[in-house]
Amino acid sequence: MITIKINNIDRSSLIDFGSVKKKDNINQNADTLQFSLEYHAGQTFRPEVSSLVEMLDGDTRIFYGRITSIDQSIESDNIVSYDIRCNDIGRDLARYLANETYEKMSVNDIITALLDDFSDGTFTTNNVNCDIEITKITYDRVNTWDAINQLADLTNYSWYVDYNKDIHFFQKNSEAAPISISDESNNFIFDSLQISNDLTQIRNRVMIKGGEVEGDPRTEYFDGNGTRDTFVTANKFARLPTVLVDGVTKTVGVDYLSNEEDFDCFWDYNQKYIRFKADTIPPAGTNNISITGIPLYNIIVQMEEPTSIAKYGVAEFYKNVPDIKSREDAILYAKAQIEAYRAGIDEGEFQTYTSGLRSGQIISISSTLMGMSEQFVIQSVDFSMLTQEKFKYQVRLASVKSIGIIDFLINLLRNNKLALEKGGESVIEKTTYPTEKMAMSDAIAIDTDDYPQSEEMTIAETITERLNYQHDFVLCPYEPTDIDDAKREFLLDCSPLC
């Protein structure tokens, strides 16, 4: 029986189990879950994004993650329908940004350090199993999910986070499925098994270009003419060559790096030349200049498979693998490519009611009716429900013929034939930005007796003087007593009469 909990509370009674669909994607790709529930009168629960969702098959957890999006719509009879989508709990690792450099550490130790420094501390590493040493890897504000993913890309390993928050980091194609499929097994829906062969990726003539390797010492000769100062070599040398002019050894520096006055001539690694100074230009002569060094050349091998060519025609494939440093390794890699793709790639699918299958697992299919016996890697497992008690799984498959290629590359890593280095230097000053709230109050009392006051005052004056009125002037200070008083002070100093 299936139970779905949201934030640790059983909400199964609210869920439309016909809408429940779970997709288990291969390895590090996020698993998803979607379902619908209804809100109506009589129940008050409304889902919220970021809530934790747990799905159980009996007591077994078959999904654990968070709600990432919710669509809601109004149905009839005042019912609100919520369509909910979830990602598995491993995506919580993408919430943290890693900013660190790790040198000469195993993958196991790097993942442990990443989880200690750049996660919430609740993830475990019980199923991390990779002791390959990384020369150097730098993360410049890369989220922890992508940081682990880069390690998987470097090492050709697979990884995922299970529903108990434990990280699985393992060699590809090494986890076996709990069941196998045959004509007599009753663990799949019989008429659902389909296998198809895809020839679009067929490869039966393979050319592999490896990296540069050192050859045996080689000498190149040149004629001097008394004016020529630069001599281009046919080979790129691994290190400083020896230069002789008329049998006399000349000192050799690196062009643009060594001091001009300290050497007779200068060597350029990339442009493949020797340059002489103006006062050391070789004189005229036949083969009087010799340049001896260890040449570098690219490994190139070609391999073909006659039976596949006769059946399907020529299908050529070329790949540049700079990390291959020997002809023997290049041949092994070409052989692995042909073994994997000489007859195309098989793909398939089937349906089952049996639980326990997960993407990334290896499942064997042996069918006399189909005339085949082969191993496949599970690419995805889609879970859908018919009722709360009945459900089925749609399983998609891909051939594991490429396992030889993966094993070859991993063996190179284990034999220290690949230098695992990614990224440059990055430095960050780590500080914490606090968020605080502060409340302040202030009271001011004013003593109005002592505090200077400012006031406005308006003064108006009205003077009334009668026109053509006879005045009686007096020779003393005098103020009229009323408007009818005719006496006025006679001013000797300013009167118009003076």
C-alpha positions in Angstrom: 0.0 0.0 0.0 1.3 3.4 -1.0 1.4 6.2 1.6 2.4 9.9 0.9 3.4 12.2 3.7 3.9 15.9 3.5 6.1 17.4 6.2 5.9 14.0 8.0 2.0 14.1 8.1 0.1 11.4 6.2 -1.9 13.1 3.5 -2.8 10.0 1.5 -6.6 10.5 2.0 -6.4 13.8 0.1 -4.5 12.5 -2.9 -5.8 11.4 -6.2 -3.7 8.3 -6.6 -4.5 8.0 -10.3 -2.4 11.2 -10.7 0.7 9.8 -8.9 3.7 9.5 -11.3 7.3 8.9 -10.2 10.3 8.9 -12.5 13.6 7.5 -11.5 16.3 8.9 -13.9 19.7 7.5 -14.4 22.4 8.3 -11.9 22.8 12.0 -11.1 19.8 13.2 -12.9 17.0 14.3 -10.5 14.2 11.8 -9.7 10.8 13.4 -9.9 7.3 12.8 -8.3 4.0 14.4 -9.3 0.5 14.1 -7.9 -2.7 16.0 -7.3 -4.8 16.7 -4.2 -8.0 18.6 -3.6 -8.9 21.4 -1.2 -12.6 21.7 -0.2 -14.9 22.6 2.6 -14.2 20.3 5.5 -10.5 20.1 5.1 -8.0 23.0 5.6 -4.7 21.6 4.4 -3.1 23.6 1.5 0.3 22.4 0.2 3.3 24.8 0.1 6.5 24.8 -2.0 9.7 23.5 -0.4 7.7 21.1 1.9 9.2 17.7 2.4 7.4 14.8 0.6 7.9 11.1 1.5 6.3 8.2 -0.4 6.3 4.8 1.2 5.5 1.3 -0.2 4.5 -0.3 3.0 7.5 0.6 5.3 9.9 1.1 2.4 10.7 4.6 1.4 10.5 4.9 -2.4 10.7 8.6 -2.7 12.0 11.5 -0.6 12.2 15.1 -1.8 10.7 18.6 -1.8 7.8 20.2 -3.5 9.3 22.4 -6.3 6.2 23.8 -7.9 2.4 23.9 -7.4 -0.3 24.7 -10.0 -3.8 25.3 -8.6 -7.1 25.6 -10.3 -10.8 26.0 -9.3 -13.0 23.0 -10.0 -16.7 22.6 -9.7 -18.5 22.7 -6.3 -15.9 25.1 -4.8 -13.1 22.6 -5.0 -9.5 23.7 -5.6 -7.2 21.2 -7.3 -3.5 21.3 -6.6 -1.0 19.8 -9.1 2.2 19.2 -7.3 5.7 18.4 -8.6 8.7 17.3 -6.5 12.5 16.8 -7.0 14.4 14.2 -5.0 16.2 15.3 -1.8 19.6 15.2 -3.5 18.8 18.6 -5.1 19.3 20.2 -1.7 23.0 19.9 -2.5 22.5 22.6 -5.1 21.7 25.2 -2.4 25.3 25.6 -1.4 28.3 27.0 -3.3 31.7 25.4 -3.1 34.7 27.7 -3.3 37.8 25.6 -2.6 40.8 23.9 -4.2 41.7 20.3 -3.5 45.1 18.9 -4.4 46.4 15.3 -4.4 43.3 13.9 -2.7 41.2 10.9 -3.5 37.6 11.3 -4.8 36.4 9.8 -1.5 38.2 12.4 0.5 37.1 15.3 -1.7 33.4 14.4 -1.5 33.7 14.1 2.3 35.3 17.5 2.5 32.6 19.0 0.2 29.9 17.7 2.4 31.6 19.0 5.6 32.1 22.5 4.2 29.4 23.1 1.7 26.2 21.3 2.7 23.7 21.2 5.6 25.7 18.3 7.2 22.9 15.7 6.9 24.2 13.8 3.8 26.3 10.7 4.3 29.0 8.9 2.2 28.5 5.3 3.1 28.4 4.3 -0.6 31.1 6.5 -2.0 33.7 4.2 -3.5 36.4 5.8 -5.6 40.0 5.9 -4.4 41.3 7.6 -7.6 43.6 10.5 -6.8 42.8 13.9 -8.2 45.9 16.0 -9.1 44.1 19.2 -8.5 40.5 20.5 -8.8 39.3 24.1 -8.1 35.7 25.1 -7.5 34.9 28.7 -8.0 31.4 29.2 -6.4 30.1 25.9 -8.0 27.1 24.4 -6.2 27.9 21.2 -4.4 25.8 19.1 -6.7 27.8 20.2 -9.7 31.0 19.9 -7.8 30.4 16.2 -7.3 29.2 15.9 -10.9 32.6 17.2 -12.1 34.3 14.5 -10.2 32.1 11.9 -11.9 33.0 13.4 -15.3 36.7 13.3 -14.5 36.7 9.7 -13.4 34.0 8.2 -15.6 32.1 7.2 -12.5 28.4 7.4 -11.8 26.7 8.8 -8.8 23.3 9.6 -7.2 21.8 10.5 -3.8 19.4 7.8 -2.4 16.2 8.6 -0.6 18.0 8.3 2.8 20.4 11.1 1.8 23.4 8.8 1.3 25.6 9.5 -1.7 26.4 6.6 -4.0 29.6 7.2 -6.1 30.6 4.1 -8.0 32.2 2.6 -11.1 29.7 2.6 -14.0 27.8 -0.6 -14.7 28.7 -2.2 -11.4 25.4 -2.3 -9.6 23.3 -5.4 -10.3 19.5 -5.3 -10.5 17.7 -7.5 -8.0 16.0 -9.5 -10.8 16.8 -10.8 -14.3 14.4 -11.3 -17.2 13.9 -14.6 -19.1 11.1 -16.3 -21.0 10.1 -18.3 -18.0 10.5 -15.6 -15.3 7.2 -14.2 -14.0 8.6 -10.9 -12.9 7.6 -8.8 -15.9 4.4 -8.2 -18.0 5.1 -10.7 -20.7 3.9 -8.8 -23.8 5.6 -5.6 -22.7 9.2 -6.6 -23.5 10.6 -4.8 -26.6 14.2 -4.7 -27.9 15.4 -2.6 -30.8 18.7 -2.4 -32.6 20.1 1.1 -33.6 22.7 1.1 -36.3 23.1 4.9 -36.4 26.0 4.5 -34.0 27.7 1.6 -35.7 31.6 1.8 -35.8 33.7 -0.8 -37.6 36.7 1.2 -38.7 38.1 3.2 -35.9 41.0 5.8 -35.9 42.3 7.0 -32.6 44.7 9.9 -32.2 46.5 9.9 -28.9 48.7 12.5 -27.2 52.3 13.5 -27.9 55.0 11.0 -27.0 58.8 11.2 -27.2 60.7 9.5 -30.0 64.4 8.6 -30.4 66.9 11.5 -30.7 67.0 13.0 -34.1 69.4 15.5 -35.8 68.4 18.0 -38.5 71.0 19.7 -40.7 70.9 23.2 -42.3 73.1 25.3 -44.6 74.3 28.7 -43.3 74.6 31.6 -45.7 76.1 34.3 -43.4 72.8 36.3 -43.2 70.1 33.8 -42.2 69.3 33.9 -38.5 66.3 31.6 -38.1 66.0 27.9 -38.9 62.7 26.1 -38.7 62.8 22.5 -37.6 60.6 19.7 -38.9 60.0 18.3 -35.4 58.7 19.7 -32.1 61.3 18.8 -29.5 60.5 17.7 -26.0 63.2 19.8 -24.4 66.1 22.1 -25.3 68.0 20.8 -28.3 71.7 20.7 -28.9 73.0 23.2 -31.5 76.4 23.0 -33.3 77.8 25.4 -35.9 80.9 24.1 -37.8 81.2 21.5 -35.0 81.3 24.0 -32.2 78.5 23.7 -29.5 76.4 26.8 -29.0 74.5 27.8 -25.9 70.7 27.6 -26.3 68.1 29.6 -24.4 64.3 29.8 -24.7 63.1 32.5 -27.0 61.3 35.4 -25.2 62.2 33.9 -21.8 66.0 33.8 -21.6 68.2 36.9 -21.5 69.4 37.8 -25.0 73.0 38.5 -23.9 73.4 35.2 -22.1 73.0 32.7 -25.0 74.2 32.2 -28.6 70.8 31.2 -30.0 67.2 30.6 -28.9 64.7 27.8 -29.2 60.9 28.1 -29.6 58.9 25.0 -28.5 55.6 25.8 -30.2 56.9 27.5 -33.4 59.7 24.9 -33.9 62.6 27.1 -34.7 66.1 28.1 -33.7 67.0 31.9 -33.8 70.6 33.2 -33.7 71.5 36.7 -32.6 73.0 39.3 -34.9 76.6 38.7 -33.7 76.2 34.8 -33.8 74.7 34.3 -37.2 76.2 31.1 -38.7 78.6 31.6 -41.6 78.0 30.1 -45.1 78.5 26.4 -45.4 76.9 23.1 -46.4 75.2 21.2 -43.5 77.4 23.3 -41.1 74.5 23.7 -38.7 73.1 20.7 -36.7 70.2 20.7 -34.3 69.7 17.5 -32.2 66.8 16.8 -29.9 64.1 14.4 -28.7 61.2 14.8 -31.1 57.5 14.7 -30.1 54.9 13.0 -32.3 51.2 12.1 -32.0 50.1 8.5 -31.7 47.7 7.5 -34.5 46.3 4.0 -34.8 43.5 2.5 -37.0 41.6 -0.7 -36.5 38.7 -2.3 -38.4 36.5 -5.3 -38.0 36.0 -7.2 -41.3 32.9 -9.2 -40.3 31.0 -6.0 -39.4 32.2 -4.2 -42.6 31.1 -7.2 -44.8 27.6 -7.2 -43.1 26.9 -3.5 -42.7 29.4 -1.7 -44.9 32.2 0.6 -43.7 31.3 2.9 -40.8 34.3 5.0 -39.8 34.8 6.7 -36.5 37.6 9.1 -35.4 38.4 10.3 -31.8 41.1 12.4 -30.4 42.1 11.2 -26.9 45.1 13.4 -25.9 45.5 11.5 -22.6 46.6 8.3 -24.3 50.4 8.3 -24.2 51.3 4.9 -25.8 50.6 3.1 -29.0 49.5 0.0 -27.0 46.8 2.1 -25.1 45.6 3.6 -28.3 45.1 0.1 -29.8 43.2 -1.1 -26.7 40.9 2.0 -26.9 40.2 1.4 -30.6 39.4 -2.2 -29.9 37.0 -1.2 -27.1 35.2 1.1 -29.5 34.8 -1.6 -32.1 33.6 -4.2 -29.5 31.0 -1.8 -28.3 29.6 -0.5 -31.6 30.4 -3.0 -34.4 26.8 -4.3 -34.4 25.1 -1.1 -33.4 23.4 -0.4 -30.0 20.5 -2.3 -28.5 17.8 -0.5 -26.6 14.6 -1.8 -25.0 11.9 -1.5 -22.4 9.5 -3.6 -20.4 6.8 -3.2 -17.7 6.7 -4.9 -14.3 4.8 -5.0 -11.0 8.0 -5.9 -9.2 9.6 -3.2 -7.0 13.3 -2.6 -6.4 14.5 -1.6 -9.9 16.5 1.6 -10.1 18.2 3.5 -12.9 21.9 2.7 -13.3 21.5 -1.0 -12.4 22.5 -3.8 -14.7 19.9 -6.3 -15.7 20.3 -9.5 -17.7 17.8 -10.4 -20.4 17.9 -13.9 -21.8 15.2 -14.8 -24.3 15.2 -17.9 -26.4 12.1 -16.6 -28.3 14.0 -13.4 -29.2 17.3 -15.2 -29.8 19.2 -13.0 -27.5 21.2 -13.0 -24.2 22.5 -9.6 -23.2 23.1 -7.2 -20.3 21.4 -3.8 -20.2 21.8 -0.8 -18.0 18.5 0.6 -16.7 18.1 4.2 -18.0 14.9 5.1 -16.2 12.1 3.7 -14.1 8.6 5.3 -14.4 6.2 4.5 -11.5 2.5 5.0 -12.1 -0.5 4.0 -9.9 -3.7 2.4 -10.8 -5.1 2.5 -7.2 -3.5 3.1 -3.8 -2.7 -0.7 -3.7 -1.9 -1.4 -7.3 0.8 0.1 -9.4 3.4 -0.7 -12.2 6.8 0.3 -13.4 7.9 1.2 -17.0 11.6 0.3 -17.3 13.8 1.7 -20.2 17.1 0.0 -21.1 20.3 0.6 -23.1 23.0 -1.9 -24.0 26.1 -2.0 -21.8 28.4 -2.9 -24.7 30.2 0.4 -24.0 31.4 -1.0 -20.7 34.8 -1.9 -22.3 35.4 1.7 -23.2 34.6 2.8 -19.6 36.8 0.2 -18.1 39.7 1.2 -20.3 39.5 4.8 -19.3 39.2 4.0 -15.6 42.2 1.7 -15.9 44.2 4.6 -17.3 43.2 6.6 -14.3 44.2 3.9 -11.8 47.6 3.5 -13.6 48.2 7.3 -13.2 48.3 7.7 -17.0 45.8 10.6 -16.8 46.5 13.8 -15.0 43.3 14.8 -13.4 43.3 18.5 -13.0 40.4 21.0 -13.4 40.1 24.7 -12.8 42.4 27.5 -11.7 43.1 29.4 -8.6 40.3 31.1 -6.8 40.4 33.0 -3.5 37.4 34.2 -1.5 37.3 36.1 1.7 34.5 34.5 3.8 32.5 36.8 6.1 29.1 36.7 7.6 26.6 39.5 6.9 24.3 39.8 10.0 20.8 41.0 9.8 19.6 42.8 12.9 16.6 44.9 14.0 16.9 47.8 16.4 14.1 49.8 18.1 14.9 53.3 19.5 12.8 55.9 21.4 13.6 59.4 22.6 11.6 61.9 24.7 12.4 65.7 25.0 10.9 68.0 27.7 10.9 71.7 27.0 10.9 74.3 29.9 9.0 77.1 28.3 10.0 79.5 31.1 13.7 79.5 30.1 13.4 78.6 26.5 13.6 81.6 24.2 10.3 82.3 22.5 9.7 84.1 19.3 6.5 86.0 18.6 5.1 88.1 15.8 3.4 91.4 16.5 1.7 93.7 14.1 1.4 97.5 15.1 -0.9 99.8 13.2 -1.1 103.6 13.5 -3.8 105.8 12.1 -3.2 109.5 11.9 -6.0 111.8 11.0 -5.4 115.4 10.1 -8.0 117.8 8.8 -7.4 119.6 5.6 -7.6 123.4 5.5 -7.9 123.6 9.3 -6.6 126.7 11.2 -3.8 125.7 13.7 -2.6 127.6 16.7 1.2 127.2 17.0 2.9 127.2 20.4 6.5 127.6 21.3 6.8 124.7 23.7 6.5 120.9 23.6 2.9 120.0 23.1 0.7 116.9 22.2 -2.9 117.5 21.0 -5.5 116.3 23.5 -8.0 115.3 20.8 -8.8 115.7 17.2 -10.5 119.1 17.8 -7.5 120.5 19.6 -6.0 123.0 17.1 -2.7 123.7 19.0 0.5 122.4 17.3 4.1 122.5 18.4 6.1 125.0 16.2 9.5 123.5 15.4 12.2 126.1 14.8 14.9 123.7 13.4 12.9 121.8 10.8 9.8 123.7 10.1 9.4 124.8 6.5 8.9 128.3 8.0 12.4 128.5 9.3 
